[in-house]
Amino acid sequence: MYDCLQSDFDHFTIDAMPLQFTISARCKRSEARVGRIETPHGGFDTPAFMPVGTRGTLRGLTPAQVVGTGSQIVLNNAYHLMLRPGDELIGRRGGVQKFMRWDGPILTDSGGYQAFSMADINAIDDDGVTFKSIIDGSRIRLTPERSIQVQNNLGADIIMAFDDCPPACNDAPDAQRLAKANDRTVRWLERCVKAHARPDEQALFGIVQGGTDPAMRQKSAEDICNIVLPGYAIGGVAVGEGSELIRKVTEFTAPLLPLEKPRYLMGVGYERDIVAAVRAGVDMFDCVLPTRNGRNANIFTKNGRLHLRNAKHAEDDSVIEPGCDCEACAGGFTRAYLRHLFISKEMLGPILASLHNIRHFQRLLLDIQRAIRDDAWSCLHRSWPVLDVAVDRQVTSGEDDDQLLQRT
């Protein structure tokens, strides 16, 4: 379907610490590329999928189990760790890697998304955001400087600039709101750069906003990329838009970002969306879907999703997906048994389902990398029928789960 070319000479390397990025294979008829990012805590292959461990853990899973899924980097949420147990406490214990016993790279988001996702309990102005704590209801002020201080204390390898993420506009964009978000985002990035106390150890990524309006996206990309950083992200998608809008925004925005720097599409996690974004030149993804859905008995497979609570699985002695090498499938756990675990509210059910779902996405990324290297896109689509199946969409950005449960 798409011709790809790999050349020993066709690569870019960013040698300056704290991040090294090498592109080793590029697609000839799309912007897809295969690469490797090295950080102080190790490296990961790109395109990469980052499971979300909001509060310093992927719920119910040990670090060894997460490694076993093929995950090379995970995401933590700076806002939630700031609230509990506290960024300074984690800093005194050597940072998030040591605290959660994860030996690989970690990315932390900035808390900017919470200003969007919890808008009814937050107040945003040009200086920052005032949050109502989901822990005890107290008022907390988060500014670009405080966000960077929190992330410096946490010590993640890749940290995100504090940004203003406007709501999705599926109809006519709110030009005034988008313009204000663009202006705040670049002004806040400038403040983040000045506040960053560990630039030789932590790679700060800027975030492009602009909603679904091409002119706003172009302006934001120009402003953000005028500030030289180790990497750049596309924000403000997967906040309510449909698949087609996500694709259009990503295809428009990704080429505006520096070719030699990592490109990160925030919060996008459905298989078809990931493939489209990879073709647009995106290198990094995160999403809550694998673990959130897994805990609710919703399973991803190459042929589409299935729900393990359904009665039809009560006497189904097949594994979730024949040929899958995850702990659930390779271990021989049947759909009938997994359904029993969920119906009985046994914790092993969500654990095994989460492991399968994470491995599902890591297998997809491995096959995408292979498709780029070997010009095997048609094989990818034959092996992954779900890529051609429409799915019911969810809002996929943000915290791992229960983000609204503890509101007071």
Residue pairs with C-beta under 8 A, 6 or more apart in sequence:
1 377
1 378
1 381
2 27
2 28
2 29
2 30
2 32
2 279
2 375
2 377
3 27
3 28
3 29
3 375
4 25
4 26
4 27
4 28
4 29
4 32
4 371
4 372
4 373
4 374
4 375
4 377
5 25
5 26
5 27
5 28
5 375
6 24
6 25
6 26
6 34
6 373
7 26
10 23
10 25
10 26
11 22
11 23
11 24
12 21
12 22
12 23
12 259
12 260
13 20
13 21
13 22
14 20
14 21
14 230
14 260
14 261
16 230
17 40
17 200
17 201
18 39
18 40
18 157
18 199
18 200
18 201
18 202
18 203
18 230
19 37
19 38
19 39
19 157
19 158
19 203
19 230
19 231
19 262
20 37
20 38
21 35
21 36
21 37
21 38
21 230
21 231
21 260
21 261
21 262
22 35
22 36
23 33
23 34
23 35
23 260
24 34
24 35
24 36
25 33
25 34
25 35
25 372
25 373
26 32
26 33
26 34
26 372
27 33
27 279
27 372
30 279
30 280
30 281
31 254
31 255
31 279
31 280
31 281
32 47
32 278
32 279
32 281
32 368
32 372
33 46
33 281
33 283
33 372
34 45
34 46
34 47
34 369
34 372
34 373
35 45
35 46
35 262
35 283
36 43
36 44
36 45
36 46
37 43
37 44
37 46
37 48
37 105
37 262
37 283
39 105
39 157
39 158
39 203
40 157
40 201
41 97
41 103
41 104
41 105
41 106
41 157
42 72
42 103
42 104
42 105
43 72
43 105
44 72
44 73
44 104
44 105
45 72
45 369
46 262
46 283
46 284
47 274
47 278
47 282
47 283
47 284
47 285
47 365
47 368
47 369
48 72
48 73
48 283
48 284
48 285
48 365
49 71
49 269
49 274
49 285
49 286
49 287
49 361
49 362
49 364
49 365
50 71
50 73
50 74
50 75
50 107
50 284
50 285
50 286
51 58
51 66
51 69
51 71
51 74
51 75
51 286
51 290
51 291
51 358
52 58
52 74
52 75
52 77
52 286
52 287
52 288
52 291
52 399
52 400
53 59
53 66
53 74
53 75
53 76
53 100
53 400
54 76
54 77
54 80
54 399
54 400
54 401
55 76
55 77
55 80
55 81
55 84
55 400
56 76
56 81
56 90
56 96
56 99
56 100
57 100
58 66
58 74
58 291
58 354
58 358
58 400
59 291
59 295
59 350
59 354
59 400
59 401
60 295
60 347
60 350
60 351
60 354
61 291
61 351
61 354
61 355
63 100
63 101
63 102
63 103
65 327
65 351
65 355
66 74
66 102
66 358
67 104
68 327
68 355
69 326
69 355
69 358
69 359
69 362
70 359
70 362
70 363
70 366
71 358
71 362
72 104
72 105
73 104
73 105
73 106
73 107
73 157
74 102
74 104
74 105
74 106
74 107
75 106
75 107
75 108
75 109
75 286
76 96
76 100
76 106
76 107
76 108
76 109
76 154
76 156
77 108
77 109
77 111
77 399
77 400
78 87
78 108
78 109
78 110
78 111
78 147
78 150
78 151
78 154
78 159
78 160
79 109
79 110
79 111
79 114
79 131
79 142
80 399
81 87
81 90
81 96
81 108
81 150
81 154
82 111
82 140
82 142
82 150
83 133
83 134
83 135
83 140
84 135
87 149
87 150
87 151
87 153
87 154
88 153
90 96
90 99
90 153
90 154
90 155
91 152
91 153
91 154
91 155
93 99
94 155
95 153
95 154
95 155
95 156
96 102
96 106
96 108
96 154
96 155
96 156
97 103
97 104
97 106
97 155
105 157
105 158
106 156
106 157
106 158
107 156
107 157
107 158
107 159
107 160
107 286
108 151
108 154
108 156
108 158
108 159
108 160
109 160
109 266
110 147
110 148
110 151
110 159
110 160
110 161
110 162
110 163
110 192
111 129
111 142
111 147
111 150
111 162
112 129
112 147
112 160
112 161
112 162
112 163
112 164
112 165
112 207
112 235
113 165
113 266
113 267
113 397
113 398
114 122
114 129
114 131
114 398
114 399
115 122
115 124
115 129
115 131
115 142
115 164
115 165
116 165
116 166
116 167
116 239
117 397
117 398
117 399
117 403
118 131
118 132
118 134
118 403
118 404
118 407
119 167
121 131
121 132
121 134
121 407
122 129
122 130
122 131
122 132
123 129
123 130
124 130
124 164
126 184
126 187
127 143
128 141
128 142
128 143
128 144
128 146
128 162
128 188
129 141
129 142
129 143
130 139
130 140
130 141
130 142
131 139
131 140
131 141
131 142
132 138
132 139
132 140
132 407
132 408
133 139
133 140
133 408
134 403
134 406
134 407
134 408
135 406
136 408
137 408
142 162
143 162
143 191
144 161
144 162
144 188
144 189
144 191
144 192
144 195
145 191
145 192
145 195
147 161
147 162
147 192
148 159
148 162
148 192
148 195
148 196
148 197
148 204
149 195
149 197
151 159
151 160
151 202
152 159
152 196
152 197
152 198
152 202
155 198
155 201
155 202
156 202
157 202
157 203
158 202
158 203
158 205
158 230
158 231
159 196
159 202
159 203
159 204
159 205
160 204
160 205
160 207
160 233
161 185
161 188
161 189
161 192
161 204
161 205
161 206
161 207
162 188
162 189
162 191
162 192
163 181
163 184
163 185
163 188
163 189
163 207
163 209
163 235
164 180
164 181
164 184
164 185
164 188
164 209
165 181
165 209
165 235
165 236
165 239
166 174
166 177
166 178
166 180
166 181
166 209
166 211
166 236
167 177
167 239
167 240
168 211
168 212
168 236
168 239
168 240
168 241
169 178
169 211
169 212
169 213
170 212
170 240
170 241
170 242
170 245
173 211
173 212
173 213
173 216
174 211
175 213
175 216
178 209
178 210
178 211
178 213
178 216
179 216
181 209
181 210
181 211
181 236
182 209
182 210
182 216
182 219
182 220
182 223
185 207
185 208
185 209
185 220
185 223
185 224
186 220
186 223
186 224
186 227
189 206
189 207
189 224
189 227
190 227
192 204
193 204
193 227
193 229
196 202
196 204
203 229
203 230
203 231
204 229
204 230
205 229
205 230
205 231
205 232
205 233
205 262
205 264
206 224
206 225
206 227
206 229
206 232
206 233
207 224
207 232
207 233
207 234
207 235
207 266
208 217
208 220
208 221
208 224
208 225
208 232
208 233
208 234
208 235
208 236
208 253
208 256
208 257
209 216
209 217
209 220
209 235
209 236
210 216
210 217
210 218
210 219
210 220
210 221
210 236
210 253
211 217
211 236
212 241
212 245
212 248
212 249
214 252
217 249
217 252
217 253
217 256
218 252
218 256
221 253
221 256
221 257
222 256
224 232
225 232
225 256
225 257
225 258
229 261
230 261
230 262
231 261
231 262
231 263
231 264
232 257
232 258
232 261
232 262
232 263
232 264
233 263
233 264
233 265
233 266
233 284
234 249
234 250
234 253
234 254
234 257
234 263
234 264
234 265
234 266
234 282
235 266
237 245
237 246
237 249
237 250
237 265
237 266
237 267
237 268
238 246
238 266
238 267
238 268
238 269
238 273
238 287
238 395
238 396
238 397
239 267
239 395
239 397
240 395
241 249
242 393
243 270
243 272
243 273
243 390
243 391
243 393
246 268
246 273
246 276
246 277
247 273
247 276
247 277
247 280
250 265
250 268
250 276
250 277
250 280
250 282
251 276
251 279
251 280
254 263
254 265
254 277
254 280
254 281
254 282
255 280
255 281
257 263
257 281
259 281
262 283
262 284
263 281
263 282
263 283
263 284
264 282
264 283
264 284
264 285
265 277
265 282
265 284
265 285
266 286
266 397
267 286
267 287
267 288
267 396
267 397
267 398
268 274
268 277
268 285
268 287
268 396
269 285
269 286
269 287
269 288
269 289
269 290
269 361
269 396
270 287
270 289
270 391
270 393
270 396
271 300
271 361
271 364
271 384
271 386
271 387
272 386
272 387
272 388
272 389
272 391
274 285
274 361
274 364
274 365
274 368
275 368
275 380
275 387
277 285
278 368
278 372
287 361
287 396
287 397
288 396
288 397
288 398
288 399
288 400
288 401
289 300
289 357
289 394
289 396
290 300
290 354
290 357
290 358
290 360
290 361
291 354
291 357
291 358
291 400
291 401
292 400
292 401
293 299
293 300
293 305
293 353
293 357
294 350
294 353
294 354
294 355
294 356
294 357
294 358
295 350
295 353
295 354
295 401
296 350
297 307
297 308
297 309
297 338
297 339
297 342
297 349
297 350
297 353
298 305
298 306
298 307
298 308
298 353
299 305
299 306
299 307
299 308
299 320
299 353
299 356
299 357
300 356
300 357
300 360
300 361
300 386
301 320
301 321
301 360
301 386
302 321
302 360
302 383
302 384
302 385
302 386
303 385
303 386
303 389
304 385
304 386
304 389
304 391
305 391
306 313
306 320
308 320
308 335
308 338
308 339
308 342
308 349
308 353
309 339
309 342
309 343
310 339
313 335
313 336
313 338
313 339
314 336
314 339
315 336
316 334
316 335
316 336
316 339
317 334
317 335
317 336
318 334
318 335
319 328
319 329
319 332
319 333
319 334
319 335
320 326
320 328
320 329
320 333
320 335
320 338
320 353
320 356
321 329
321 356
321 360
322 329
323 329
324 330
324 356
324 359
324 360
324 363
325 359
325 363
326 355
326 356
326 358
326 359
326 360
327 352
327 355
327 356
327 359
328 338
328 352
328 353
328 355
328 356
329 356
331 352
333 352
338 349
338 352
338 353
340 346
341 348
341 349
341 352
342 349
342 350
342 353
364 384
367 380
367 383
367 384
368 380
370 376
370 380
371 377
371 379
371 380
380 387
381 387
381 388
